[in-house]
Amino acid sequence: MRLESFDVTEKCIGSAPNFSNTQEWIYELDNPYLHGVYAPTTDEIEAHELEVIGELPEDLYGAYFRNGPNPVFKPKNAYHPFDGDGMVHAVYIRDGKASYRNSYIHTAALQHELAANEAVWPGVMGPFDFSLPDFPIKDTGNTDVILFNGSLIPTWYNAGIPYAMDPLTLQNQGMLQIDGRQRRNMSAHSHVDWNTGELIFMDYGDEAPFMTYGVANPDGTLRQEVPIQLPGPRLPHDLGFTTNFTILHDLPFFHDVNVLRNHNMRVLKFHRDIPTRFGVIPRYGGSDDIRWFECEPCFILHVSNCWEEGEWIVMDGCRSINPMPDASNDEGALSHMLAYMRLEANNYRWRFNLRTGEVREGDIDDLNTEFNKINQIYQGIKSKYAYHQRIPLLAEGGHTLRFTGLVKYNNETGQYDQWDYGEGVYGSETPFAPVKGATRDNAEDDGYVVSLVTDSNTWKSELQIFDAKDITVGPIARVKIPQRVPVGFHAWWSCGEQLWK
């Protein structure tokens, strides 16, 4: 893997940048995603031997990483959470002790804006500015974060430029480039197969063929990347994989590219008359090897897991049949953004028969949950458990996207256990942390699930650690974080064996 270097202003290296002006302008803007638990935390700090309530398990060994928006400058137009400059928060657990550090992701856009001392790029609500370099809206890198080939890789919601960071120091290493790959962008969600070490990824855009699919070797070199022809521009967010296949998404929730070109705005529409299609392609297959399966119209943000059962491919994930809820007339210029962020989805299963082409699909449960994770040792093979975040609907007070509880599903039965974080307390995506040295010989839920939680009653944050076998007991240990961590997006657990070799 080669890391493409680029100029970094003095504000980005050496001592921590001074972002104190951020706190001045956020109070001027009437946007709920800039206030309360969403307000940016701009200090970059490092702290060791953190206070722990309870006792850290001896077999918990590794690090929790979470990405999310922390805007620096007053936005040029209406602010969307995808516009906030990305920041990674990390909690390291080793030898019964915990430490914390955080860092901005030094994207090219952020560096330009630091040099200009103001916002340069517009946000996802537009209007787009195609005269700007790389992207006509701000690529913030604020969405997901994974570990691949020794580097922490943050990515962005809209198929942006992936970056690289040192997982132990969070030192920014520049733009990520896979040796042999001609393209730069990747979708928000790429996946590392913990069994092979390979990176499975896709990219999409507004020009034919509209998608590419690729696999990178564990050493960061490109194994292959092939074009995937779609009917037009799409906005796929995730993919799934089994031992031998990858499942790509063609979803009927997309924009009209002519509106974008003529009006510099992306207007999303859910096309209820167009079926959802899932393309099953051999992991190392070519463009002509893909097989498409038509399903009921829906949108999918996140896949839990996929596996093979004889001639069947099984995919578990969260399905939305209302990805663009009606906007409220009471919310003014932000109404469509607020409606889109009010995520409506439920736990769902699809099955595709590779011999007959038959499709079977249906609910696992109807609870409004998303940001679903599993034990990644079981990624690509049959699994039973998934760990979701409970999201209140608008009728339940869900004005903004927030996680009010942790849900452990048994996807074979549809039964679940849940833990409520508490009134005014909001969690983060909760990855699974296997016990130290775990393999597939361990029980699937032999480990812990970990959530970065912020309490709006005290404005304090902590890392809560749950025994995955029984989350209803509540957190068995709570690591006090030395600063408030705003509500964010995706999280990742890296086993200590991957970090401290």
C-alpha positions in Angstrom: 0.0 0.0 0.0 1.4 3.4 -0.9 0.3 6.5 0.9 0.1 9.5 -1.4 1.8 12.5 0.4 0.5 16.1 0.0 1.3 19.5 1.5 0.1 20.0 5.0 -0.1 23.5 6.5 1.6 24.3 9.7 -1.9 24.4 11.3 -2.3 20.7 10.7 1.0 19.4 12.1 3.2 20.1 15.1 1.1 21.4 18.0 -2.7 21.0 18.0 -4.5 23.5 15.7 -6.4 26.3 17.4 -10.0 25.7 16.6 -11.5 27.9 19.4 -13.3 30.0 16.9 -15.6 27.1 16.1 -17.4 27.6 19.4 -18.2 31.2 18.5 -20.2 30.7 15.3 -22.2 27.5 16.2 -24.4 29.6 18.5 -25.4 31.7 15.5 -26.9 28.9 13.6 -30.3 27.4 14.4 -29.5 23.8 13.5 -30.0 21.0 16.0 -27.0 19.1 14.5 -24.7 21.8 15.8 -25.9 22.0 19.3 -26.3 19.9 22.4 -24.9 16.4 22.0 -24.0 17.2 18.4 -21.9 20.3 19.1 -18.3 19.9 17.9 -15.5 19.0 20.3 -12.5 20.6 18.7 -9.7 19.9 21.2 -7.2 17.2 20.3 -6.0 15.6 23.5 -4.2 12.5 24.8 -4.9 11.0 28.2 -3.6 7.8 30.0 -4.8 5.6 32.8 -8.4 6.8 32.6 -10.8 6.4 35.5 -12.8 3.2 35.2 -16.0 2.5 37.0 -16.2 -1.3 37.5 -13.3 -3.4 36.3 -12.0 -3.9 32.8 -12.1 -7.6 31.8 -8.7 -9.2 31.6 -9.4 -10.7 28.2 -10.5 -7.3 26.7 -7.6 -6.3 24.5 -7.6 -3.8 21.7 -9.0 -0.4 20.7 -12.3 1.2 19.9 -12.3 3.8 17.2 -15.2 6.1 16.3 -15.6 8.6 13.5 -18.0 11.5 13.3 -18.5 15.2 12.3 -16.7 18.1 14.1 -17.1 21.2 11.9 -14.3 23.8 12.2 -15.6 26.8 10.1 -19.0 28.3 9.8 -20.6 26.6 6.8 -21.2 28.4 3.5 -24.8 27.2 3.3 -27.2 25.1 5.4 -25.3 22.6 7.5 -25.8 18.8 7.1 -24.1 16.3 9.5 -22.2 14.8 6.6 -20.5 18.2 6.1 -18.7 18.2 9.5 -14.9 17.7 9.4 -14.1 14.2 10.4 -12.6 13.4 13.8 -11.5 10.0 15.1 -11.8 9.2 18.8 -9.9 6.2 20.1 -9.9 4.3 23.4 -7.2 1.8 23.9 -7.5 -1.1 26.4 -4.5 -3.1 27.4 -3.3 -4.8 30.6 -6.4 -3.6 32.5 -5.8 0.0 31.7 -7.4 2.5 29.3 -6.2 5.5 27.4 -7.8 8.0 25.0 -6.8 10.2 22.1 -8.5 12.0 19.3 -7.5 13.6 16.0 -9.0 15.5 13.1 -8.8 13.7 9.8 -6.5 16.0 7.7 -8.5 15.9 4.5 -7.4 17.9 1.5 -10.6 20.1 1.9 -9.9 20.8 5.6 -6.3 21.8 4.9 -7.5 24.2 2.1 -10.0 25.7 4.5 -7.4 26.0 7.3 -5.1 27.9 4.9 -8.0 30.2 3.9 -9.3 30.5 7.5 -12.9 30.0 6.3 -15.2 27.5 4.7 -14.4 27.0 1.0 -16.6 24.0 0.0 -20.4 23.9 0.1 -22.1 21.0 1.8 -24.3 18.1 0.6 -27.4 20.3 0.5 -25.6 22.4 -2.1 -25.5 24.3 -4.3 -22.6 22.2 -5.7 -19.5 24.0 -6.9 -17.8 22.1 -9.7 -15.0 24.6 -10.0 -13.4 23.2 -6.8 -10.8 20.5 -6.8 -11.6 16.8 -6.2 -15.3 17.2 -5.3 -18.0 19.9 -5.8 -19.1 19.5 -2.1 -16.9 19.0 0.9 -15.4 15.5 1.3 -15.0 15.3 5.1 -14.0 11.7 5.7 -16.4 11.7 8.7 -18.4 8.5 8.2 -16.7 5.2 8.7 -13.3 4.0 10.0 -11.7 0.5 9.5 -8.3 -1.0 10.0 -6.5 -2.4 6.9 -2.9 -3.3 6.3 -1.8 -1.6 9.5 -3.5 1.7 8.8 -6.7 3.2 10.1 -8.8 4.2 7.1 -11.6 6.8 7.5 -14.1 7.2 4.6 -17.0 9.4 3.7 -20.7 9.0 3.1 -20.6 10.0 -0.6 -17.8 7.8 -2.0 -15.0 10.2 -1.2 -11.2 10.0 -0.9 -10.1 7.4 1.7 -7.3 8.6 4.1 -4.9 6.8 6.4 -3.9 7.3 10.0 -1.5 5.5 12.4 -3.9 3.5 14.6 -1.8 3.9 17.7 -1.0 7.6 17.4 -3.7 8.8 15.1 -1.0 10.6 13.1 -2.4 11.5 9.7 -0.5 9.7 6.9 -2.1 11.3 3.8 -4.4 10.0 1.1 -4.7 6.2 0.8 -3.8 4.8 -2.6 -4.0 1.1 -3.3 -1.0 0.2 -5.5 -2.3 -0.6 -9.0 -5.6 1.2 -8.6 -6.3 4.1 -11.0 -9.3 5.5 -9.2 -9.1 7.2 -5.8 -12.6 7.2 -4.3 -14.3 4.5 -2.3 -17.8 4.2 -0.9 -18.5 4.9 2.7 -18.3 1.2 3.6 -15.5 -1.1 2.5 -15.0 -4.3 4.4 -11.9 -6.2 5.7 -12.3 -10.0 5.7 -10.7 -10.9 9.0 -10.1 -14.4 7.7 -8.1 -13.4 4.6 -7.0 -9.9 5.4 -8.4 -8.7 2.0 -10.2 -5.3 1.5 -13.5 -5.6 -0.4 -14.6 -2.3 -1.8 -16.7 -0.5 -4.4 -17.0 3.0 -5.8 -19.8 4.8 -7.6 -20.4 8.0 -9.5 -22.5 10.0 -12.0 -20.8 8.7 -15.1 -21.1 5.2 -16.8 -20.5 2.5 -15.7 -21.7 4.1 -12.5 -20.0 1.6 -10.2 -16.7 -0.3 -9.9 -16.0 -3.3 -7.6 -12.6 -4.3 -6.3 -10.5 -6.4 -4.0 -7.2 -5.4 -2.4 -4.7 -7.9 -1.2 -3.7 -7.9 2.5 -0.4 -6.1 1.6 -2.4 -3.1 0.1 -1.9 -4.0 -3.5 -4.8 -4.2 -5.9 -5.9 -7.7 -6.8 -8.6 -6.5 -9.2 -11.2 -3.9 -9.9 -13.9 -4.3 -12.5 -16.7 -2.1 -13.9 -20.3 -2.8 -12.8 -22.8 -1.4 -15.3 -25.9 0.1 -13.6 -29.0 1.7 -15.2 -27.8 5.2 -14.1 -26.3 7.1 -11.2 -27.0 5.4 -7.9 -26.1 6.0 -4.2 -25.3 2.6 -2.8 -23.9 2.8 0.7 -22.7 -0.7 1.6 -22.0 -4.2 0.3 -21.9 -7.7 1.7 -19.6 -10.6 1.2 -19.5 -14.4 1.8 -16.5 -16.7 1.6 -16.8 -16.8 -2.2 -19.1 -14.0 -3.3 -19.8 -10.3 -2.9 -23.3 -8.8 -2.9 -23.6 -5.4 -4.6 -26.6 -3.1 -4.3 -28.6 -1.3 -7.0 -31.2 0.7 -5.0 -34.2 2.7 -6.2 -33.3 5.8 -4.1 -31.3 8.1 -6.2 -31.1 11.6 -7.8 -31.7 12.9 -11.3 -28.3 13.7 -12.8 -29.8 16.3 -15.1 -31.1 18.3 -12.1 -27.7 18.1 -10.6 -26.0 19.4 -13.8 -28.6 22.1 -14.5 -29.2 23.4 -10.9 -26.1 22.2 -8.9 -28.4 20.4 -6.5 -28.8 16.7 -5.7 -32.5 15.9 -5.2 -33.1 12.4 -3.9 -36.2 10.5 -4.7 -37.4 7.0 -3.7 -38.7 5.3 -6.8 -41.3 2.9 -5.4 -42.0 1.5 -8.9 -38.4 0.3 -9.4 -37.3 -3.0 -7.8 -34.3 -3.2 -5.7 -31.6 -5.3 -7.3 -28.8 -7.3 -5.6 -25.8 -8.4 -7.7 -24.0 -11.5 -6.6 -20.5 -11.7 -8.1 -17.7 -14.1 -7.3 -15.2 -12.4 -5.1 -12.6 -12.4 -7.9 -15.1 -12.4 -10.7 -15.4 -10.2 -13.8 -18.1 -7.9 -14.9 -19.9 -10.6 -16.8 -20.0 -12.9 -13.9 -22.5 -10.9 -11.8 -26.1 -12.2 -11.4 -28.8 -9.8 -10.5 -31.8 -10.6 -8.2 -34.9 -8.4 -8.0 -36.5 -7.7 -4.7 -39.1 -5.4 -3.2 -38.2 -1.7 -3.5 -36.2 -0.5 -0.5 -33.1 1.3 0.6 -30.3 -0.3 2.6 -27.7 1.6 4.6 -25.9 -1.3 6.4 -25.5 -5.0 5.9 -25.0 -7.2 9.0 -23.6 -10.3 7.4 -23.9 -12.6 4.4 -23.1 -16.3 4.0 -23.6 -19.4 1.8 -26.1 -22.2 2.5 -25.7 -24.7 -0.3 -27.2 -23.0 -3.4 -28.5 -20.1 -1.4 -26.9 -16.7 -0.5 -28.3 -15.3 2.8 -28.0 -11.6 3.6 -29.0 -9.9 6.8 -29.3 -6.2 7.1 -31.5 -3.2 7.9 -34.1 -2.4 5.3 -35.9 1.0 4.8 -39.1 1.3 2.8 -39.3 5.0 3.6 -35.8 6.4 3.1 -37.2 9.9 2.5 -39.9 10.6 5.1 -42.2 13.5 4.5 -40.7 16.8 5.6 -42.4 18.8 8.3 -43.7 22.2 7.4 -42.6 23.4 10.8 -38.9 22.9 10.2 -38.3 25.5 7.5 -35.2 25.3 5.2 -33.8 22.3 7.1 -37.0 20.2 6.8 -35.7 17.8 4.1 -32.4 17.2 5.8 -34.0 16.6 9.1 -36.5 14.2 7.5 -33.7 12.3 5.7 -31.7 11.9 8.9 -34.7 10.5 10.8 -33.8 7.0 9.8 -36.6 4.4 9.5 -35.4 0.8 9.2 -35.8 -2.7 10.6 -33.9 -6.0 10.8 -34.5 -7.9 7.6 -33.3 -11.1 5.7 -32.9 -11.7 2.0 -32.1 -15.1 0.4 -30.9 -15.6 -3.2 -30.9 -19.0 -5.0 -27.9 -19.2 -7.3 -29.3 -22.2 -9.2 -32.9 -21.2 -9.7 -32.8 -17.4 -9.3 -35.5 -17.6 -6.6 -35.7 -14.8 -4.0 -37.1 -15.0 -0.5 -37.2 -12.0 1.8 -38.9 -10.9 5.0 -38.7 -9.2 8.3 -36.6 -10.6 11.1 -38.3 -8.0 13.4 -40.0 -4.6 13.1 -38.3 -2.6 15.8 -36.7 0.6 14.4 -33.0 -0.2 14.6 -29.9 0.4 12.5 -26.1 0.8 12.7 -25.9 -3.0 13.0 -22.7 -4.9 13.8 -21.6 -8.5 14.3 -18.6 -10.5 15.6 -16.3 -9.9 12.6 -14.6 -13.3 13.1 -17.9 -14.6 11.7 -18.1 -12.2 8.8 -18.8 -14.1 5.6 -20.0 -17.3 7.3 -23.2 -18.2 9.0 -23.8 -16.1 12.1 -26.7 -15.7 14.6 -26.2 -12.5 16.5 -26.3 -8.9 15.5 -25.9 -5.8 17.7 -28.1 -2.8 16.6 -28.8 0.7 17.9 -32.4 1.6 18.9 -33.5 4.8 17.0 -36.6 6.6 18.2 -39.2 7.4 15.5 -40.5 10.9 15.1 -43.7 9.9 17.0 -41.4 8.8 19.8 -39.6 12.1 20.0 -37.0 11.2 17.3 -36.6 14.7 15.9 -32.9 14.0 15.1 -30.9 10.8 14.6 -29.7 9.5 17.9 -29.2 6.1 19.5 -31.2 5.5 22.7 -30.5 1.8 23.3 -28.5 -1.2 22.4 -30.3 -4.2 20.9 -28.8 -7.8 20.6 -30.7 -9.8 18.0 -30.9 -13.5 17.5 -31.5 -13.4 13.8 -32.5 -17.1 13.7 -35.5 -16.5 15.9 -36.1 -12.8 15.7 -35.9 -12.6 19.5 -33.9 -9.8 21.1 -32.5 -8.3 24.3 -32.1 -4.6 24.8 -30.5 -2.1 27.1 -31.7 1.5 27.4 -28.9 4.0 27.7 -31.1 6.2 29.9 -33.0 9.5 29.6 -30.9 12.0 27.7 -28.1 9.5 27.2 -27.0 8.6 23.7 -24.8 5.8 22.5 -22.6 5.1 19.4 -22.4 2.3 17.0 -21.4 -0.7 19.1 -18.8 -3.1 17.5 -18.1 -6.6 18.9 -14.8 -7.1 20.8 -13.8 -10.7 20.8 -12.0 -12.0 23.9 -8.2 -12.0 23.6 -7.1 -14.7 21.2 -10.6 -15.7 20.1 -11.1 -17.8 16.9 -14.1 -19.4 15.3 -13.8 -22.2 17.9 -15.1 -19.7 20.5 -18.8 -19.1 20.9 -20.0 -16.4 18.6 -20.9 -14.1 21.5 -17.8 -14.8 23.5 -16.7 -11.3 23.9 -17.9 -7.7 24.6 -19.8 -5.0 22.8 -18.5 -1.5 23.3 -20.3 1.9 22.9 -19.1 5.5 23.3 -21.9 7.2 25.3 -22.6 10.9 25.9 -24.9 12.1 28.7 -26.8 15.3 27.9 -27.6 15.7 31.6 -23.9 16.1 32.6 -22.3 16.7 29.2 -19.8 13.9 29.9 -18.8 10.9 27.9 -17.7 7.4 28.7 -16.9 4.1 27.0 -19.4 1.5 28.1 -18.5 -2.2 27.9 -21.1 -4.9 27.9 -20.8 -8.6 28.2 -22.1 -9.7 24.8 -23.7 -12.8 26.3 -26.1 -10.8 28.3 -26.4 -7.1 27.6 -29.4 -6.7 29.9 -27.0 -6.7 32.9 -25.9 -3.3 31.6 -22.3 -2.1 31.3 -19.8 -4.2 33.3 -17.2 -1.4 33.0 -17.4 2.3 32.2 -14.3 4.2 31.1 -14.5 7.9 31.8 -13.5 10.0 28.8 -11.7 13.3 29.6 -13.8 15.4 27.3 -17.3 15.4 25.8 -17.6 13.3 22.6 -20.3 14.5 20.3 -22.8 12.1 18.7 -21.1 10.5 15.6 -21.4 7.8 13.0 -19.5 4.6 12.7 -17.1 2.7 15.0 -14.6 -0.1 14.7 -12.9 -2.5 17.1 -9.3 -3.6 16.5 -8.0 -6.6 18.4 -4.8 -6.0 20.3 -3.1 -8.7 18.2 -3.6 -6.5 15.2 -2.3 -3.3 16.9 0.6 -4.4 19.2 2.5 -7.0 17.3 
